[in-house]
Amino acid sequence: MENAFGQPQRVVVLAGSSDIARAITKKLCAARAHTVVLAGRDQHLLAEASAEALAYGASHVETVIFDARDPTSAERTVTASFEKASGAVDLVVVAVGMLGDQGRFQDDPALAAEMVTVNFTWPVAALARVRGLLVAQGSGRILVISSVAGVRVRRAKYLYGGAKAGLDRLCVGLADSLEGTGVSMQIVRPGHVRSRMTIGEKEPPFATGVDDVADDVMRGLADRRPIIWSPPNLRYVFFLLRHLPAPLWRTVTDSMGR
């Protein structure tokens, strides 16, 4: 159960070795999360993330290996993660995603399918299992890392943005489905984040770092806002951008580069 201050104590992080997830996990552990289960593909990176969680205050950390390119692994990954938490899970963070290379992926059916699988299909399958387990226990929160790329999809990143748009919209509906169950959903919409995933990318306006995103997430968890924008002013920027005529939208976004 969350402690008296509403802070999660048992946390499951899917894609727990990603830079954003690691930054969030450290903040959660510093805020009294004592049990953390980190699921991911790279055992070496998971070991690094586990050491960080312990250094920041966790007393018990477990890991689970999975590959998001295989949607059939989603159910067993979530089930194993909940079992390793050894108690009611307060928060599930879904940080699964890949940016990929649009130029290489867009004309390759297999790679295009892989992009959609990692960014949409696997998370959706995992969320179905997470929803069932949390509703059964009657409590808990889900935090999904979406992206402003899904608010309005630009042509330079339409595979990534399209998959994130699908996930974002699905999570809005999932949040509504949880009303009255004791379980809640929050969606994080970061902009360009400096991380391993964006190395080599042209940095657009309002770029931010993983620690900044983690700080925005912690504030959002505290006040339980349904949508967490990072940085927060992107909420107003995209309110305008999403209504631009298509030719102007293309001109503006093409200036951002790849």
C-alpha positions in Angstrom: 0.0 0.0 0.0 1.0 3.6 -0.5 2.4 5.2 2.6 0.6 7.9 4.7 2.0 10.6 2.3 0.5 8.9 -0.8 3.9 7.7 -2.0 4.1 4.3 -3.7 6.2 1.7 -1.8 6.1 -1.3 -4.2 6.8 -0.4 -7.8 7.0 -2.4 -11.1 8.9 -0.7 -13.9 8.5 -2.2 -17.4 11.5 -1.2 -19.5 13.3 -0.4 -16.2 16.7 0.0 -17.9 15.7 2.9 -20.1 17.2 6.3 -19.2 13.8 7.9 -18.4 12.7 4.9 -16.3 16.0 4.9 -14.4 15.6 8.6 -13.5 12.0 8.1 -12.3 13.0 5.0 -10.3 15.7 6.9 -8.5 13.3 9.6 -7.5 10.7 7.0 -6.4 13.3 5.2 -4.2 14.4 8.5 -2.7 10.7 9.1 -1.9 10.5 5.8 0.1 9.7 3.2 -2.5 11.2 0.1 -0.8 10.5 -2.7 -3.3 11.2 -2.3 -7.0 10.9 -4.8 -9.8 12.7 -3.8 -13.0 11.8 -5.6 -16.2 13.8 -5.2 -19.4 15.8 -6.8 -22.2 19.4 -6.0 -21.2 20.6 -7.8 -18.0 23.7 -5.6 -17.7 21.7 -2.4 -17.8 19.1 -3.9 -15.4 22.0 -4.6 -13.0 23.1 -1.0 -13.2 19.5 0.2 -12.7 19.1 -2.1 -9.7 22.3 -0.8 -8.1 21.0 2.8 -8.5 17.7 1.9 -6.9 19.4 0.4 -3.9 21.7 3.4 -3.6 18.7 5.7 -3.6 16.9 3.9 -0.8 15.2 0.7 -2.1 15.6 -2.2 0.3 14.7 -4.9 -2.2 15.1 -5.0 -6.0 14.3 -7.8 -8.5 14.7 -8.1 -12.2 12.7 -9.8 -15.0 14.0 -10.3 -18.6 11.7 -9.7 -21.6 11.8 -8.7 -25.2 9.2 -6.2 -26.4 9.5 -7.4 -29.9 7.5 -10.5 -28.7 4.0 -9.5 -27.6 3.4 -13.1 -26.3 5.9 -12.3 -23.6 3.8 -9.5 -22.1 1.5 -11.5 -19.9 4.2 -13.6 -18.4 6.5 -10.6 -17.8 3.8 -8.7 -15.9 2.8 -11.8 -14.0 6.4 -12.5 -13.0 7.0 -8.9 -12.0 3.9 -8.8 -9.7 5.0 -12.1 -8.1 8.4 -10.7 -7.4 7.0 -7.6 -5.8 5.8 -9.9 -3.0 2.8 -7.8 -2.1 0.2 -5.3 -3.4 1.8 -3.2 -6.2 1.3 0.5 -5.7 2.6 1.7 -9.1 3.3 0.2 -12.5 5.5 2.3 -14.8 5.2 1.4 -18.5 8.3 2.9 -20.3 8.6 0.6 -23.2 9.5 2.2 -26.5 12.0 2.5 -29.4 12.6 5.5 -31.7 14.2 3.6 -34.6 15.4 5.1 -37.9 12.4 6.3 -39.9 14.4 6.4 -43.2 15.4 2.7 -42.8 12.2 1.4 -41.2 9.5 3.0 -43.4 10.0 0.9 -46.5 10.7 -2.4 -44.7 7.5 -4.2 -43.6 9.3 -6.3 -41.0 11.0 -3.3 -39.4 7.8 -1.2 -39.6 6.0 -3.9 -37.8 8.7 -4.1 -35.2 8.4 -0.4 -34.5 4.6 -0.7 -33.9 5.0 -3.9 -31.9 7.5 -2.3 -29.4 5.7 1.0 -29.1 2.1 -0.1 -29.2 1.3 -3.8 -29.3 3.6 -5.0 -26.4 2.5 -2.2 -24.1 -1.2 -2.8 -24.9 -0.8 -6.5 -24.1 1.0 -5.7 -20.9 -1.6 -3.2 -19.8 -4.3 -5.7 -20.3 -2.6 -7.9 -17.7 -1.7 -5.0 -15.4 -5.3 -3.8 -15.4 -6.6 -7.2 -14.4 -4.2 -7.6 -11.6 -4.6 -4.2 -10.2 -8.4 -4.2 -10.4 -8.3 -7.6 -8.6 -6.3 -6.1 -5.7 -8.6 -3.0 -5.7 -5.8 -0.4 -5.7 -2.8 0.9 -7.6 -1.7 3.3 -10.2 -0.5 3.0 -13.8 1.9 5.5 -15.3 2.5 5.2 -19.1 5.3 7.0 -20.9 3.7 8.4 -24.1 5.1 11.2 -26.1 4.2 14.6 -27.6 5.0 12.9 -30.9 1.7 11.2 -30.7 -0.3 14.4 -30.1 0.1 15.3 -33.8 2.2 13.0 -35.9 4.9 14.5 -38.2 6.1 12.9 -41.3 9.7 12.6 -40.3 8.6 10.3 -37.4 5.3 8.9 -38.5 6.0 5.3 -37.5 7.0 6.2 -34.0 4.5 9.0 -33.6 1.7 7.0 -35.0 2.3 4.1 -32.6 2.6 6.5 -29.7 -0.6 8.2 -30.8 -2.4 4.8 -30.7 -1.0 4.1 -27.2 -1.9 7.5 -25.9 -5.5 7.4 -27.1 -5.9 3.8 -25.8 -4.7 4.9 -22.4 -7.2 7.8 -22.3 -9.9 5.2 -22.7 -8.3 2.8 -20.3 -8.3 5.5 -17.7 -12.0 6.0 -18.1 -12.5 2.2 -17.8 -10.8 2.3 -14.4 -13.3 4.7 -12.8 -14.7 3.2 -9.6 -12.2 0.3 -9.4 -9.7 1.9 -7.0 -7.1 1.9 -9.8 -6.0 5.0 -11.7 -4.0 5.8 -14.8 -1.7 8.7 -15.6 -0.1 9.5 -19.0 3.3 11.2 -19.4 3.8 13.2 -22.6 7.5 14.2 -22.8 9.0 16.2 -25.6 12.5 15.6 -26.9 14.5 14.1 -24.1 18.3 13.9 -24.1 19.0 10.2 -23.7 20.6 7.2 -25.3 17.5 6.9 -27.5 17.9 10.4 -29.0 21.7 10.5 -29.6 22.4 12.0 -33.0 19.0 13.6 -33.2 18.7 17.3 -33.9 17.6 19.0 -30.7 14.3 20.9 -31.1 12.9 23.7 -28.9 11.9 22.7 -25.4 14.3 19.8 -25.2 14.8 18.5 -21.7 16.8 15.9 -19.7 15.8 12.7 -18.1 16.0 14.2 -14.6 13.7 17.0 -15.6 11.2 14.5 -16.8 11.5 12.5 -13.6 10.9 15.7 -11.6 7.7 16.5 -13.6 6.5 12.9 -13.1 7.0 13.1 -9.3 5.0 16.3 -9.2 2.3 14.7 -11.3 2.2 11.7 -9.1 1.8 13.9 -6.1 -1.1 15.9 -7.5 -2.6 13.0 -9.5 -3.1 14.9 -12.7 -4.2 12.6 -15.5 -1.8 14.0 -18.1 1.8 14.9 -17.2 3.5 17.1 -19.8 7.2 17.5 -19.7 8.2 20.2 -19.8 4.8 21.5 -18.7 4.6 24.4 -21.2 4.4 21.8 -24.1 0.7 21.5 -23.1 0.1 25.1 -24.5 2.6 24.7 -27.4 0.8 21.6 -28.7 -2.6 23.1 -28.1 -1.6 25.6 -30.9 0.4 23.2 -33.0 -2.3 20.6 -33.3 -4.6 23.1 -35.0 -2.2 24.4 -37.6 -3.2 23.9 -41.2 -1.4 20.8 -42.7 1.0 22.8 -45.0 2.1 25.1 -42.2 2.4 22.1 -39.8 4.8 20.4 -42.3 6.8 23.6 -42.7 7.2 24.0 -38.9 8.0 20.4 -38.2 10.4 19.9 -41.2 12.5 22.7 -39.7 13.1 20.5 -36.7 15.1 18.0 -38.8 15.0 14.3 -38.4 
